[in-house]
Amino acid sequence: MKKIFILVLLTFAFSNLYAESDSTAKPTDYSFIIQDSPAQLFTMEQFDQCYLSAYRLFARGLNTVVEDKLTSDLIQIGLQTLILTPLSHEEGHRSVLTAHNIGSISQPYFNKSGAAYVKGVTDATLENLRDTDLPTYIRLHTAGLESDYMLTKQMETIGSFEMDNYQNFKWEYLMRKLAILQYYLLGLFKYDIDLPEEYKELERDIVGMDTYGAVKNLFRPKTFFYRYTLYTDLTQEEQKFISRAGYRSLLNLLNPMIFGKKNFKITDALKINAGMGYTMSPFGDFIDENLWVKYKELNFAFYARQMQNRENWFQGFGLSLVDYKPTENISLSLAGHIWKQPEGLDFNTDKAFSGGAVDIDFKYFFFKKDNQVLKGLSLDLGLIYKSVGFMPENMFLGSQTGISFGTTIRI
């Protein structure tokens, strides 16, 4: 179903892109991961990248053939609200289960109660995951928001480095930001989504309200098991944590791209952009300060990350070289990450361990035609090594050496 969905989007996009007559427009790359690690469809990073490339192609085709800009905007807003945002959000949840060989069913379409689900998992399976691997169980709750957050960060990178027209991801970006805020800000209003647990356990959502369930299990992992946590179920201390998350989520608004400003021109050779971000993690939450620097044809991205469990802070940093082209047929991206995180990814400890990761993406364009709609096609190879620790979009909390394959379409 997911592969068919992406294929339909691509078919629609390509059929309309031929209407684009300006052959002098700057070529744009759309990347797709065909196989990731673990080799199960789909990992979070794999789905996010494929989804975002497909959406940008779709929006580009739509903006090309629909003359009325308002009509194009309304179509995109409608699709985001009803289908696309819950689709990728629920895939974030599902990817955690799949990576741990737990079968599940993604039902990303709103039911009569207005909720989208991942279902098909027994209570015993979920309770065993909680009792044997609490950080993964917490991440099962927060993975949808993790996916949402990383999608917005990918778009901020694309926009800051002028890798695509802002109009081709504007509504995906804005609606995704709104979706993140919706989850976190509900706690400030002590709002309950009062969904009764379905009689058949395989019909139940795996976690219920993401943030409430995550916080309850962070503070009380040994309490009796149930899925659908209400605000009124939370202790006073847990409610304070929900408020902490709500206020910190407003940091996601601190990026000029919210207002359509992709970067700031400092000199003819130098452009920069900066912003902040926030979401929850398997042991609490984290805040990012992001900086994007475009110097001539070089693109550098940097982040500083402050991670917090119950009371203690831990630091992390990352630096990336994005889409460096040493020759006309090669594109290279390199990323390094270092972090301190709580031992055992524990919510309560003040002890820390050090870790990090190195990520390399190599693309070789074996097909290039400047005077055609399809201007290039590449073979992509990704390599990663990471130590123990939480790295957003990476499916392993332990150490990993992984490889991925894909392709990039240049139009």
Salt bridges, closest charged atoms under 4 A:
GLU20 OE1 - ARG60 NH2 3.13
ASP29 OD1 - ARG410 NE 2.65
ASP73 OD2 - LYS69 NZ 3.02
GLU91 OE1 - ARG94 NH2 2.53
ASP123 OD2 - ARG204 NH1 2.81
ASP123 OD1 - ARG227 NH2 2.61
GLU127 OE2 - ARG130 NH2 3.84
ASP131 OD1 - ARG130 NE 3.07
GLU146 OE2 - ARG139 NH2 2.67
ASP148 OD2 - HIS89 ND1 2.82
ASP148 OD1 - ARG176 NH1 2.89
GLU156 OE2 - LYS177 NZ 3.03
GLU162 OE2 - LYS271 NZ 2.84
ASP164 OD2 - ARG56 NE 2.82
GLU172 OE2 - ARG176 NH2 2.78
GLU197 OE1 - ARG204 NE 3.61
GLU203 OE1 - LYS119 NZ 3.16
ASP210 OD2 - HIS89 NE2 3.01
ASP210 OD2 - HIS93 NE2 3.15
GLU237 OE1 - ARG310 NH2 2.83
GLU238 OE2 - ARG220 NE 2.64
ASP268 OD1 - LYS265 NZ 3.31
ASP285 OD1 - ARG244 NH2 2.78
ASP285 OD2 - ARG248 NH1 3.17
ASP288 OD2 - LYS153 NZ 3.47
ASP288 OD1 - ARG305 NE 2.65
ASP323 OD2 - LYS325 NZ 2.66
